[in-house]
Amino acid sequence: MITNKQAVRNIAANLQRILRDRGMPQRQLALRTGDHPTAIGRVYRGESGSAPGILGRIAEALDTSVDLLMQPPREEIREESADSTKLGLTRAG
């Protein structure tokens, strides 16, 4: 089960990656969601206490889902996979 603290970190990391990959500044995301740029900044930095509903608006503006924003970041998944391989924990196929 994912903790609230981990979910907040995942959301921040995924949001940072998506915005970077799309070359989209936080201000543009704020315009798309209708939220104040400081509210977007709090989510981007992984600070708790985000405005209710902001994650849904962010997901919609980025054409993704809240569930995907909450997933472990891709980098984290690759690191876990590499660690498992080093330890011999992956299945031989």
Residue frames relative to the residue before (quaternion, step in Angstrom):
aa qw qx qy qz dx dy dz
M 1.0000 0.0000 0.0000 0.0000 0.00 0.00 0.00
I 0.3894 -0.7297 0.5200 0.2133 3.54 -0.92 0.91
T 0.3787 -0.7175 0.5369 0.2312 3.56 -0.95 0.86
N 0.6521 -0.5061 0.3878 0.4102 3.55 -1.26 0.36
K 0.6450 0.5303 -0.3171 0.4497 3.57 0.98 -0.89
Q 0.6664 0.4876 -0.2992 0.4782 3.59 0.97 -0.86
A 0.6230 0.5385 -0.3405 0.4538 3.59 1.00 -0.78
V 0.6474 0.5146 -0.3155 0.4653 3.59 0.95 -0.88
R 0.6595 0.4968 -0.3055 0.4742 3.60 0.97 -0.86
N 0.6425 0.5238 -0.3225 0.4569 3.59 0.97 -0.84
I 0.6490 0.5201 -0.3133 0.4585 3.55 0.91 -0.95
A 0.6604 0.5085 -0.3099 0.4575 3.59 0.88 -0.94
A 0.6804 0.4882 -0.2970 0.4587 3.61 0.83 -0.96
N 0.6775 0.4834 -0.2963 0.4685 3.59 0.91 -0.86
L 0.6381 0.5164 -0.3283 0.4673 3.57 0.99 -0.80
Q 0.6430 0.5182 -0.3250 0.4608 3.59 0.93 -0.85
R 0.6653 0.5048 -0.3014 0.4601 3.60 0.93 -0.91
I 0.6684 0.5049 -0.3081 0.4509 3.59 0.87 -0.95
L 0.6741 0.4833 -0.3060 0.4673 3.58 0.85 -0.91
R 0.6380 0.5187 -0.3237 0.4681 3.59 0.99 -0.83
D 0.6797 0.5021 -0.2935 0.4470 3.59 0.83 -0.98
R 0.7382 0.3998 -0.2199 0.4968 3.58 1.05 -0.74
G 0.3983 -0.7269 0.4706 0.3025 3.57 1.28 -0.14
M 0.4453 0.7000 -0.4346 0.3504 3.55 1.15 0.67
P 0.3313 -0.7413 0.5430 0.2140 3.61 -0.71 0.99
Q 0.6525 -0.5181 0.3848 0.3972 3.56 -1.23 0.48
R 0.6231 0.5623 -0.3399 0.4243 3.58 0.99 -0.80
Q 0.6449 0.5079 -0.3199 0.4730 3.60 1.01 -0.79
L 0.6272 0.5169 -0.3346 0.4770 3.58 1.03 -0.77
A 0.6300 0.5359 -0.3299 0.4551 3.58 0.99 -0.83
L 0.6454 0.5111 -0.3218 0.4676 3.59 0.97 -0.80
R 0.6723 0.5052 -0.2958 0.4531 3.59 0.98 -0.83
T 0.7315 0.4206 -0.2409 0.4795 3.58 1.02 -0.78
G 0.4106 -0.6993 0.4814 0.3325 3.56 1.15 -0.60
D 0.5374 0.6098 -0.4052 0.4185 3.57 1.28 0.22
H 0.5852 -0.5628 0.4450 0.3777 3.55 -1.24 0.46
P 0.5884 -0.6051 0.3987 0.3586 3.61 -0.98 0.74
T 0.6291 0.5278 -0.3567 0.4454 3.62 1.03 -0.60
A 0.6117 0.5331 -0.3518 0.4669 3.60 1.11 -0.60
I 0.6342 0.5000 -0.3200 0.4954 3.58 1.02 -0.80
G 0.6394 0.5466 -0.3156 0.4391 3.58 0.98 -0.83
R 0.6309 0.5297 -0.3327 0.4590 3.59 1.02 -0.75
V 0.6539 0.4838 -0.3095 0.4925 3.57 0.96 -0.83
Y 0.6458 0.5448 -0.3049 0.4395 3.58 0.94 -0.94
R 0.7290 0.4140 -0.2228 0.4976 3.59 1.02 -0.81
G 0.4845 -0.6910 0.4218 0.3315 3.58 1.25 -0.11
E 0.3869 0.6995 -0.4999 0.3333 3.55 1.12 0.67
S 0.4280 -0.7005 0.5046 0.2674 3.56 -0.94 0.84
G 0.6634 0.5212 -0.3687 0.3903 3.54 -1.27 0.10
S 0.2699 0.7770 -0.5232 0.2231 3.57 1.13 0.61
A 0.6077 -0.5630 0.4208 0.3696 3.54 -1.20 0.58
P 0.5562 -0.6090 0.4396 0.3558 3.60 -1.01 0.75
G 0.8107 0.2809 -0.2131 0.4674 3.54 -1.02 0.85
I 0.5025 0.6847 -0.4282 0.3088 3.60 1.18 -0.31
L 0.6341 0.5421 -0.3500 0.4261 3.60 0.97 -0.73
G 0.6363 0.5217 -0.3224 0.4680 3.57 1.02 -0.75
R 0.6646 0.4914 -0.3046 0.4734 3.57 0.97 -0.83
I 0.6282 0.5202 -0.3358 0.4712 3.59 1.03 -0.77
A 0.6571 0.5118 -0.3126 0.4567 3.57 0.85 -0.98
E 0.6660 0.5003 -0.3051 0.4616 3.59 0.89 -0.89
A 0.6697 0.5065 -0.3009 0.4522 3.58 0.92 -0.89
L 0.7328 0.3935 -0.2175 0.5107 3.57 1.15 -0.65
D 0.4001 -0.7398 0.4489 0.3019 3.56 1.34 0.12
T 0.5360 0.5497 -0.4377 0.4679 3.54 0.85 1.10
S 0.4592 -0.6618 0.4973 0.3224 3.59 -1.19 -0.37
V 0.6217 -0.5227 0.4230 0.4017 3.53 -1.27 0.40
D 0.6106 0.5636 -0.3488 0.4335 3.59 1.01 -0.78
L 0.6819 0.4745 -0.2913 0.4743 3.58 0.91 -0.86
L 0.6197 0.5333 -0.3461 0.4602 3.59 1.04 -0.66
M 0.7060 0.4739 -0.2605 0.4573 3.58 1.08 -0.71
Q 0.4920 0.6671 -0.4293 0.3586 3.61 1.25 -0.23
P 0.5935 -0.5268 0.4341 0.4265 3.61 -1.15 0.40
P 0.5455 -0.6342 0.4302 0.3393 3.59 -0.93 0.85
R 0.6547 -0.5338 0.3694 0.3871 3.57 -1.15 0.63
E 0.6386 0.5345 -0.3294 0.4451 3.59 0.92 -0.90
E 0.6583 0.5101 -0.3001 0.4651 3.57 0.98 -0.88
I 0.6331 0.5232 -0.3301 0.4653 3.58 1.01 -0.77
R 0.6554 0.5042 -0.3148 0.4661 3.60 0.93 -0.87
E 0.6461 0.5170 -0.3240 0.4585 3.60 0.97 -0.83
E 0.6547 0.5025 -0.3158 0.4682 3.59 0.92 -0.85
S 0.6457 0.5170 -0.3162 0.4646 3.57 1.00 -0.82
A 0.6522 0.5040 -0.3128 0.4719 3.59 0.95 -0.84
D 0.6400 0.5166 -0.3222 0.4688 3.60 0.98 -0.82
S 0.6488 0.5167 -0.3145 0.4616 3.59 0.96 -0.83
T 0.6441 0.5200 -0.3183 0.4620 3.56 1.00 -0.81
K 0.6434 0.5300 -0.3154 0.4534 3.58 0.96 -0.89
L 0.7249 0.4299 -0.2298 0.4868 3.54 1.04 -0.81
G 0.4825 -0.6808 0.4287 0.3463 3.58 1.27 -0.05
L 0.4347 0.7320 -0.4282 0.3030 3.58 1.17 0.54
T 0.5769 0.5797 -0.3985 0.4151 3.59 1.20 -0.06
R 0.5141 -0.6400 0.4795 0.3101 3.54 -1.20 0.59
A 0.4094 -0.6778 0.5484 0.2689 3.55 -1.00 0.78
G 0.1349 -0.8313 0.5375 0.0432 3.53 -0.82 0.91
